[in-house]
Amino acid sequence: MRPGSKIALAWLWAVTWIALVQIFASGSFAASETARFIGPLLRWLLPDADAELIATAHFAIRKTAHFIGYAILALLALRAFRLSFDRPLAWLAAASFVLALAVAAVDESRQAASADRTGALSDVALDLTGAASALALASAVRRLGSARK
């Protein structure tokens, strides 16, 4: 694969993931909607659980999805930036973090303006925690790999 093709493919993955994040931020994935399929699954997995436990588990799954979704976004962005720019890892990670911040801000702003969703700064914080955690892990793995050489 030619270098330009690798860069284009890396950005295609990042942009595709951003589009998926925006789809998941739509009204189709509001808590009331996801409860329709997560609720029955949880009741099947936890047949003795009361409604409060099911609701808590549903909430935890939704918040975990924020963390993981933005962790993946940060890693895809890091790869795209790394292939596109010859810069230090700190610069690449910062650019990836800023991109995650921008997507999170747009995401929550859209939700705040929606009748069936609620935008929350706490979700932006959770999104950025996922992004920062993934970038820190990537940095640690890279340092570990460099130390072994």
C-alpha positions in Angstrom: 0.0 0.0 0.0 1.4 3.4 -0.9 2.0 6.0 1.8 -0.8 8.2 0.6 -3.2 5.3 0.6 -2.3 4.5 4.2 -3.0 8.0 5.2 -6.3 8.2 3.4 -7.4 4.9 4.9 -6.4 6.0 8.4 -8.5 9.2 8.0 -11.4 7.2 6.5 -11.4 5.1 9.7 -11.3 8.2 11.9 -14.1 10.0 10.0 -16.2 6.9 9.9 -15.9 6.5 13.7 -16.8 10.2 14.1 -19.9 9.6 12.0 -20.8 6.5 14.1 -20.4 8.6 17.3 -22.8 11.2 15.9 -25.3 8.5 15.0 -25.2 7.1 18.5 -25.7 10.6 19.8 -29.0 10.8 17.9 -32.5 10.4 19.3 -32.5 6.8 18.0 -30.1 5.9 20.8 -31.7 7.9 23.6 -31.9 6.0 26.9 -35.6 5.2 26.3 -34.7 3.7 23.0 -31.7 1.6 24.1 -33.7 0.3 27.1 -35.9 -1.5 24.6 -33.1 -3.9 23.8 -30.6 -3.6 26.7 -33.4 -4.0 29.3 -34.6 -7.4 28.0 -31.0 -8.6 27.6 -30.2 -7.6 31.2 -33.4 -9.2 32.5 -32.4 -12.4 30.7 -28.8 -12.3 32.0 -29.9 -11.2 35.6 -33.3 -12.9 36.1 -33.4 -12.1 39.8 -32.5 -8.5 39.4 -35.0 -5.8 40.4 -35.9 -2.8 38.3 -33.5 -0.6 40.1 -30.5 -2.9 39.4 -31.6 -3.2 35.7 -31.8 0.6 35.4 -28.4 1.0 37.1 -26.8 -1.6 34.8 -28.4 0.1 31.7 -26.9 3.5 32.9 -23.5 1.9 33.4 -23.5 0.3 30.0 -24.4 3.6 28.3 -21.6 5.5 30.2 -19.1 2.8 29.5 -20.0 3.2 25.8 -19.0 6.9 26.1 -15.6 6.0 27.5 -14.9 3.2 25.0 -16.2 5.1 22.0 -14.0 8.1 22.6 -11.0 5.9 23.5 -11.4 4.3 20.0 -11.8 7.7 18.4 -8.6 9.0 20.1 -6.6 6.0 18.9 -7.9 6.2 15.3 -7.1 9.9 15.3 -3.7 9.3 16.7 -2.9 6.9 13.9 -4.2 9.3 11.3 -2.2 12.2 12.7 0.9 10.0 13.1 0.8 9.0 9.4 0.0 12.5 8.3 2.5 14.6 10.3 6.1 14.1 11.3 5.7 15.4 14.8 6.6 14.3 18.3 4.2 11.9 20.0 3.1 14.6 22.5 2.0 16.8 19.6 0.1 13.9 17.9 -1.6 13.0 21.1 -2.6 16.6 21.8 -4.1 16.9 18.3 -6.0 13.7 18.8 -7.3 14.9 22.2 -8.4 18.2 20.7 -10.2 16.4 17.9 -12.0 14.2 20.6 -12.9 17.3 22.5 -14.4 18.9 19.4 -16.4 15.8 18.6 -17.6 15.6 22.2 -18.6 19.2 22.3 -20.6 19.0 19.0 -22.2 15.8 20.2 -23.4 17.1 23.6 -24.4 20.5 22.0 -26.6 18.7 19.5 -28.1 16.6 22.3 -28.8 19.7 24.4 -30.7 21.2 21.5 -32.7 17.9 21.0 -36.1 17.2 22.6 -35.3 13.5 23.2 -31.7 13.8 24.5 -29.9 15.8 27.2 -26.5 17.2 26.7 -24.3 17.0 29.8 -20.8 18.4 30.6 -20.3 15.3 32.6 -20.6 13.2 29.4 -17.9 15.4 27.8 -15.7 14.8 30.8 -16.3 11.1 30.5 -15.6 11.2 26.7 -12.3 13.0 27.3 -11.4 10.6 30.1 -11.7 7.8 27.6 -9.7 9.6 25.0 -7.0 10.6 27.5 -6.8 7.0 28.9 -6.3 5.5 25.4 -3.7 8.1 24.5 -1.8 7.5 27.8 -1.9 3.8 27.1 -0.7 4.2 23.6 2.2 6.4 24.8 3.1 3.8 27.5 3.1 1.0 24.9 5.2 3.0 22.6 7.7 3.8 25.4 7.8 0.2 26.4 8.4 -0.9 22.8 11.2 1.7 22.5 12.8 0.6 25.7 12.9 -3.1 24.5 14.9 -2.2 21.4 
